[in-house]
Amino acid sequence: MGKGSKDRLKGLGNKIKGSAEDAAGKATNDPDLQAKGKFDKVKGTAQETKGKLKDT
């Protein structure tokens, strides 16, 4: 396991969480939850990228 594995896994978790929040926000017509979900997806992508950079 590389140095960035922890960051990549955290990032994946945030992306999954964000997708669920985004979908729940759409289903319940809750723009705040939808926005939080989109933020978490972006945060997850950034964490994954950080992990990949640590491994290079």
C-alpha positions as CSV (number, residue, x, y, z in Angstrom):
1,M,0.0,0.0,0.0
2,G,1.4,3.4,-1.0
3,K,1.6,6.5,1.1
4,G,-1.5,8.0,-0.6
5,S,-3.8,5.0,0.0
6,K,-5.4,6.6,3.1
7,D,-6.1,9.8,1.2
8,R,-7.5,8.0,-1.8
9,L,-9.8,5.9,0.4
10,K,-11.0,8.9,2.3
11,G,-11.7,10.6,-1.0
12,L,-13.7,7.7,-2.3
13,G,-15.7,7.7,0.8
14,N,-16.5,11.4,0.5
15,K,-17.5,11.0,-3.1
16,I,-19.9,8.2,-2.2
17,K,-21.3,10.2,0.7
18,G,-21.7,13.2,-1.5
19,S,-23.5,11.3,-4.3
20,A,-25.9,9.9,-1.7
21,E,-26.5,13.4,-0.2
22,D,-27.0,14.9,-3.7
23,A,-29.5,12.2,-4.6
24,A,-31.4,12.6,-1.3
25,G,-31.4,16.4,-1.8
26,K,-32.9,16.0,-5.3
27,A,-35.5,13.4,-4.1
28,T,-36.6,15.6,-1.1
29,N,-36.3,18.9,-2.9
30,D,-33.7,20.0,-0.4
31,P,-31.2,22.4,-2.1
32,D,-29.0,22.7,1.0
33,L,-28.5,18.9,1.2
34,Q,-27.9,18.8,-2.6
35,A,-25.3,21.5,-2.3
36,K,-23.6,19.7,0.6
37,G,-23.5,16.6,-1.5
38,K,-21.9,18.4,-4.4
39,F,-19.3,19.9,-2.0
40,D,-18.5,16.5,-0.6
41,K,-18.0,15.0,-4.1
42,V,-15.5,17.8,-5.0
43,K,-13.8,17.3,-1.6
44,G,-13.5,13.6,-2.3
45,T,-12.0,14.2,-5.8
46,A,-9.4,16.5,-4.2
47,Q,-8.5,14.0,-1.6
48,E,-8.1,11.2,-4.2
49,T,-5.9,13.5,-6.3
50,K,-3.8,14.2,-3.2
51,G,-3.4,10.5,-2.5
52,K,-2.3,9.9,-6.1
53,L,0.3,12.6,-6.0
54,K,1.7,11.2,-2.8
55,D,2.2,7.9,-4.6
56,T,4.2,9.4,-7.4
